[in-house]
């Protein structure tokens, strides 16, 4: 299958390989060395690197500038863009800015509510929602036009992604919501962190039954747990997260100093299981401020070395 963009991630998926992506959170300051150092830790084990966009509504070095730093270092960035902070003029402008640096991947998101972050009094924008942002990027790329109807000189050439949460309530709307994103034009999906593997496989099976997996690539999101405390926090305090009791019990059942090792082992086991599941097009490994563990997970999961592209 031929690629529609120069994206290495798209080429990897269309060649039939299971792709591997990861992510780096930008620093709370203007020194870009932190983001470049994180990326260097994982660059040989992943096909592309997400740069988060003021995640948890906390002000950070912007995603676009961080992506440019990675691009200039010869890496493949995925620009995350949330609709919380920008209207349609700013979003279209930032998309053109990314395209001017040959950034060829974008992940379209709504963003966490600003009350979670460091500027709780800030106003959200949501001029467009994440579905409309998907449509906007596809319109700009495929029609070569702005939302206002004017022609774009050198349209952006971007592989268009979005997130999906197979675990949020009610479960019954999870696959229909994915179907809406597919109808909007999404081309790849990165899921929320998967700890309940049975429920993820059920969601994926329902998506397969609806024919959605013939239209979109699904990358399974995995996060290594550092401790029992982290597992309990994610289970009890993070909305839309599904951490089964047996996961908490397993990591809590080893001595505290061995819990990080156990968390990585559990993540590797999840890769090994899910890579055999039809419809899993790859993995999105979110090692939160623990990027040095990504190579171990990729290698342990049998996803290394990364396949060469012709």
Secondary structure, DSSP 8 states (H G I E B T S, - for coil): ---SSS-HHHHHHHTT--EEEEEE---SSS-THHHHHHHHHHTTT-SEEEE-SSGGG---S-HHHHHHHHHHTT--EEEEEETTS--HHHHHHHHHHHHHTT--EEEEE----GGGSS-TT-----SS-HHHHHHHHHIIIII-B-TTS-B-SS----EEEEEE-TTSS-THHHHHHHHHHHHHT--EEEEEE---HHHHHHHHHHHHHTTGGGT-EEEEEE-----HHHHHHHHHHSTT----HHHHHHHHTS-GGGHHHHHHHHHHHHHHHHTTSTTEEEEEE--TT-GGGHHHHHHHTT--S-----
